[in-house]
């Protein structure tokens, strides 16, 4: 666990105490939850289509390097 160096010693100790007290809900890796459900309602069943747009010239070199 990484603790911000800007915290005072007292703040760091309080933070560590809090993490230890609630260690059953804090994880290093995000996990899946089934406590909440989320749905996205679309207005139509038609797929949304949009035109391709030109990439600004100053960004083309960076994109080419990524590919």
C-alpha positions as CSV (number, residue, x, y, z in Angstrom):
1,X,0.0,0.0,0.0
2,X,1.3,3.5,-0.9
3,X,0.7,6.3,1.6
4,X,1.1,9.8,0.4
5,X,4.3,11.4,1.7
6,X,2.5,14.7,2.3
7,X,0.5,13.3,5.1
8,X,1.6,14.0,8.7
9,X,2.6,11.1,10.9
10,X,-0.7,11.4,12.8
11,X,-2.7,11.3,9.5
12,X,-0.7,8.3,8.3
13,X,-1.4,6.4,11.6
14,X,-5.1,7.3,11.4
15,X,-5.2,6.0,7.8
16,X,-3.5,2.7,8.6
17,X,-5.8,2.2,11.6
18,X,-8.8,2.9,9.3
19,X,-7.6,0.4,6.7
20,X,-7.0,-2.3,9.3
21,X,-10.4,-1.7,10.9
22,X,-12.2,-2.1,7.6
23,X,-9.8,-4.5,5.8
24,X,-12.7,-6.7,4.7
25,X,-13.8,-4.0,2.3
26,X,-10.5,-2.7,1.0
27,X,-8.7,-4.6,-1.8
28,X,-5.6,-4.1,-3.8
29,X,-7.4,-5.2,-7.0
30,X,-10.8,-4.0,-8.1
31,X,-13.4,-6.7,-7.9
32,X,-16.9,-7.4,-9.4
33,X,-19.9,-6.6,-7.3
34,X,-23.4,-7.9,-7.5
35,X,-24.7,-5.4,-5.0
36,X,-25.8,-3.0,-7.7
37,X,-27.3,-3.3,-11.2
38,X,-26.9,-0.8,-14.0
39,X,-28.8,-0.7,-17.3
40,X,-28.5,1.7,-20.2
41,X,-31.8,2.4,-21.9
42,X,-31.5,3.2,-25.6
43,X,-34.2,5.3,-27.5
44,X,-34.1,3.0,-30.5
45,X,-32.9,-0.5,-31.4
46,X,-31.1,0.8,-34.4
47,X,-27.3,0.9,-34.1
48,X,-25.9,4.4,-33.7
49,X,-23.7,5.4,-36.6
50,X,-21.5,8.4,-37.0
51,X,-19.1,9.6,-39.6
52,X,-15.4,9.2,-39.3
53,X,-13.7,12.5,-38.7
54,X,-10.3,13.6,-39.7
55,X,-7.5,13.5,-37.1
56,X,-5.8,16.8,-36.5
57,X,-2.4,16.9,-38.3
58,X,-0.4,17.5,-35.1
59,X,-1.7,14.2,-33.7
60,X,-1.1,11.9,-36.7
61,X,2.5,11.2,-35.8
62,X,1.6,10.1,-32.2
63,X,-1.1,7.8,-33.6
64,X,1.2,6.3,-36.1
65,X,3.7,5.5,-33.4
66,X,1.0,3.7,-31.3
67,X,0.1,1.5,-34.3
